[in-house]
Amino acid sequence: MLTVPRTAGLDSPSRAQTAPAIPAHALPQRTPAELLKLARRGLLEAAGSPMDGLRYATAHLAALRAAAAVLAGRARPAPGRRGRPTSVWALLAIVAPELAEWAGFFAAGAAKRAAAEAGIPRVVTAREADDLVRDAGRFLVVVESTLQLSGQTLLTGFPTAAFDHSDAERPAS
């Protein structure tokens, strides 16, 4: 049986029982802290990439890991059969409605990420890649705050100031 890792604030049974249920196969196998650590590392990798497409794709994947951390921390497994595949972004909007705008923002870039991963030339510009790195950094800060986990405790020795924006709201489209 799959167990959902708990984060700060989810220790009370009443809150755990009211957590949204999502198909068990859609829940991440890692803890929220592990996923956020991977997201931060991916974001640092994206920031250092000289190739626009790779920078864009890596930043988007970092945001996906951050979204998965929210699922791992807030959702509970629903019994039943496997259904059709569901986007992490669709699940995020259900599990954390306050992050629905972020989910929509990153879902809109999923096709572009796939094209960039496939190596299609000039699918993203340098500006788009830089903007996504910055937006994914803001999203990561919002997720860390939502889950009450600090980037400093997740990745000791890595700089967090580059992604710690006080205006960490959804970027203007």
C-alpha positions, 0 to 999 in steps of 0.5 A: 500500500502506498503511504503519503508522506506528511509535512508540517501542518498535516499531523491532525487526522481531520486535515488528513481526512479532508485532503483531496484524494487522487489516484494512488498511481499518480502520487509521487514515490518521494517525500516533498522535501526530496522533490523540492531538493531535486527541483532546486537542483534542476533550477540551478542546472537550468540557470547554468545551461547555455542552450535556450531549449535545454534551459527552458525544458530543465526549468519546466521540469524543476517546476513539475517536481515542485508541483509533485512535492505539493501532491506528495504533501497534500493528497491522499491516495484514492482506492480504485483502478488506474484511470487515464493519465492525468497531468500533474498540473490538473492534479495540482489545481485540485489538491492546491486550488490556491496554486491553480493559476500557476498550474495553468501557467505551466500547463500552457508551456508543456508542449513547448517543453516537449518540443525543446526536449525533442531538440527542435531548433528555435522552439524557444528564445533566450528571453523565454528560457530566462523568463521560465527559469525566473518564473520556476524559481518564483513558483518553487519559493511559493511551493516551499512556503505552501508546504512550510519547507525552507529552501535553506534546509532543503539544499544546504550549500546552494544559493537560494537568494537567486530564486527567493523573490518577495514578489513571488506571485504568478508572473504576468502573462 
